[in-house]
Amino acid sequence: MTVQINEQQPKRHLKFCIWDPSNRTHYSGGEMIRTMYNSCSDQDYTISGDVYAVAYNHFPGTPAPKQVTLDEVDHYVEDTNQPNFKVTPYVPNEDLPSAEQVFDYIANNYDGLLIGGSDDSADDDSLPYIPLLVKVLRKVIEHDFPTMGYCIGGQLIARAAHGKKSIHTLEEVTGHHGGEYGFIKYHMTDVARKCPLFEGVKDGFVSTALHNDCFLVEEKEWLLTSALCPHAAFQVHEKKIFGFQFHLDFTKKEGEKFFDLEKMHEKDVKVIMDAEKPDLSTSRKIIRNWIRQYVVKE
């Protein structure tokens, strides 16, 4: 009698490059890794990620920025009474690599690219890292490398695809003053209903928004909308590249910390609560769909 033994195949390992444009110590990047892990823990692959502090000119393939004491830093952001928002003890790297060098390193070492959020603006070329990221993202688009960006990450993708004309303040687009902050309900366009990214996703899910700027893209790319933000998500030319104006990576706890921070800075912020908390199960489903349909799919 022949006995067949079904040997369990080892899980495929996926490694992600994570750009953290925040001036807080890898806060955004850390949340993205956590959410990715929670989204994929029951899948037939494992994941890991390397976080790059791009706001400090730390790019893939370059040395990490120098760590210093706070007394040595000429300018930094300190979030008083916010223990989970840590000052980044870095000074920026002075030498910038070429866009070709950065993209080649990413393509040769990672399976996908994730871009987090920031207080900076995607059209502010006075920040050295912004124009370089845009150039790298044009390479990403050219080679259709799997990429997902949140907040400024989505805006940078829009700028790389369509130029500065795609970046606006929310007030310019809708007349609404004060940005979009809160747990916001999002609705799918007809394009989104046919997109594999939203397979199994119910219309009207809730996620976390924290932005004053926004992007405008072509109608055929447009995926999601909210009451205040007409273009809340898009796909670049049917490629493996997606931009979101909100944070799929944020839990209720992280969102509320940022809402409190904005209020503490005395900004004209009205927090909108379409629900008591973001729908994390839907966020994880979208991330799983992206990985399954656009990262691992041959």
N, C-alpha and C positions, 0 to 999 in steps of 0.2 A: 504494500500500500504506500502510495506517495503522499507525503504531507507537505502542503504548500505553506510556506511561512511568508506572511506579509510584513516585510520590513518597512518601518516607518521612514519615509524620506525626510532628510534634513530640511528644515525650513530655509527658504531663500532669505538672505539678509539684504536689506535695503539701507543705504546710507544717504542722508540728506545734508545738503549745504544750507545753513540758515543764516541769513543776513539780519542782524539786529541793528536798526538805525537809531535805537533809543540811546539817550545819554544816561540811562539808569542801568546799573550793572546787569547786563544780559537778562533783564527782566522779561522782555518780549520774547527773546529766543528761548528762554527756559520754559515759558508757558507753551510755546509752540511744540517743543519736544514732548512735554507732558501730555498735551492733547493728542499728538500723533501716536504716542505709545498707548494711551487709553483707547484710541480709535482702532488700533490694530492688534490688540493683545490676543484676540481670538482668531486671527487670520493665519494663513499658511506662510507667513513671512515674519521676520523680526526686523526691527528698525533701530537705527542710531542716528545721531546728528552732530555736526560740528558747528558751533556758533561763532560768528565773526562780528566784532564790534565795528561795523563799517562807518559809524559816525566818527570813529577815531582813526579812520583810514586803515583799518585792519581788513585786508581782503584775502580771499583764498590764495594760498601760495606765498603769502608774505608773513614776516615775523609778527607776533602779537605785539600790540603797543606796550610801551614801557609802563609798568605799574609804579606808582609813586605814592607818597603820603599826601593827605589833603592839603597840608601846608605848602606843598610844592606846586599845587595846581593853581594857575592864574584865574581860571574861570571854570566853575562847575555849578551844577544845579543841586540844591539841597532842599529836600522835601521835609520840612519840619513836621514833627509829630506823625510821620508816615514811615514806620520802621521797615516796611516791606519795600520801600523805594530807596534803594541805596545809591549813594553817590559813587560814580565810577572813578576809581583812582587810576586813571590813564592819562597820558598825554598823547596827542595824535602823532602817528608816524608822519614824517616829512616827505618821504619819497613815495610816489604813487606808481603802481605798475600800469602797464597798458591794458586796455580792455581785452585784447587778444590773449594776453597772459592769464588774466583772471578767468576768462571763459574756458580756455583750454584746461586749466587746472580743475575747474568745476566738472567739465564734461568727462575728464579722465578719472575722477575720484569719487563722483557722486551719482546717485540715481535720480535725484530731483533737487529743486531749489525752492526754498521758502523764504518769504520776506515779511518781516514784522512791521509794527507800527512805530511812530515817532511823533514828537511835537514839531518837527521841522516841516518845511514845505517842499513838495516835489518839483517846484519850479524855481527854487532858490539856488542859483548857480554860484553864489558867494561861498557856499559850503562845498569844499573840494570833492567830497565823496558823492554828491548828487550827480554832477555830469558824468562821472566815471561809471556810476551804477547804470545810468541811462544808456551809455555806450555798451556796457556789458549786456544789458537786457536786449539791445538790438541784435547782438550776436545770439542770445538765447532764442529770440524770435526767428532769426534766420535759420537756425539749426533745429527749431522745434523741440527744445529741451524742456522736459516737464517742470512747470513752475506754477507756484501759487503765491499771491501777495495779498496781505491784509492792510487796510488803512493806507498809509503812505506807500506801502508795497504795491497795492493796486494802482495807486496814482502814478507811480514810477513806471509800471508796465504800460499804462495808458499813454504816458508821455513818450515812452520808447516806440510805441506802435503808431502814435498819431501826432506827436509833437506837443509843444507847450500849449497850443490852442485847445487841447483836451482838458487842461487843468483850470479849475475855477474855484472861487469861494462858493459856498452853498447860498450865500445871500445874493450873489450875482445871478445864479441860476433860478432860484425860487423866490427871492425877496425875503426869505426867512432870516432874521438876525439872531445870532447866538449859536449857530452850529446845530449838530444833531448828537445828542447825548442821551443814552438810556438803553433800556431793553426794548428793541424795536421789532415790529412785525414786518416781514418781507414777503412779497408776492412774486410769483413766477410769470415771466412773459411766455408767449407762445413758443419762442425759441428755446427757452429753458425746459419747457415740458417735453421737448424732443431730445434734450441733451442728456447723454449718459451720466453726467455729473450729478443729476438730480433724480436718478432712478430710485424709486421708493420714498421720495421726499414729498411731504404734504405741503400744500400751499399755505402761506400765512404762518410760517415758523418764526420764532423769535431768537434774535441774537443781539450782541452788544455793539453799540455804535458810540464812537468818540471822535468826532471830526468837525472841522470848520470848512475844509476844502473838499472838493469832490471831482470826479471825472465825468466827461461826456464822451460817448463812443458811438460808433456806427450802429444803426438800428439792428442790423443782422447779427451783431455781437452782444447785444443787450440781453441780460438774463434775469435780473431781479430789480424790484423797485420797492420803495417805502413811501410813507405819506409825505416825508420831507425830502427824500433823496431820489430823484427820478431814475438815475443810473447807479444802482447799488452793487452790481456785479456784472462782469462781462467775460467773454472768451475771445481771445485774439484769433480772428480769421480761422475758426474751426481747428485751432492748434491745441496742444496739450498745456496751454498757458491761460491762467485765469486770474482775474483781479477782483477783489472784494473791497467794498468801502467799510466793512464792519469786521469784527473780530470773532471768527469761528473758534479761536483758541481761548476765549475768556469764559471763566465760570462766573456765577453770581458774585462771589467774593471778590474776584479781581476787578470786575466791572464797578462794583460799589466803591472800591478803593480809589479808582480813577475818578469817579463822580465826585467824591469827597475832596480829592486833590484839586480838581478844577474849581470847586466852590471856594476852597481855601485860598486860591490865588485870586479870588474876587473877580473872576471872569463872569460875563453876562451869560450864565448857563442855566437853562431850564431843562431839568432831567425829565425825560418822557418815559413813562412806564406802561408799555402796552401789555406787559405781563409782569409777574413777580420775579421771574428769573428767566435767563436764556434757556433755549431748548437744546441741551447738550447732546441728546441722543441724535437729533437731526444734524448738528454740527459734525458729529463723529461719522454719521452716515455719508455726508458729503465728502469728508476727507477719505474715508474708505473707498468711495466710488472713484475719487481722483486717482488714488494709488492703483486700484484694480483696473480701471479703464485706460489710464494714461501713463502710468509709471511702469507697471509690470506687464501690461498687455503687449504681446509681441506684434 
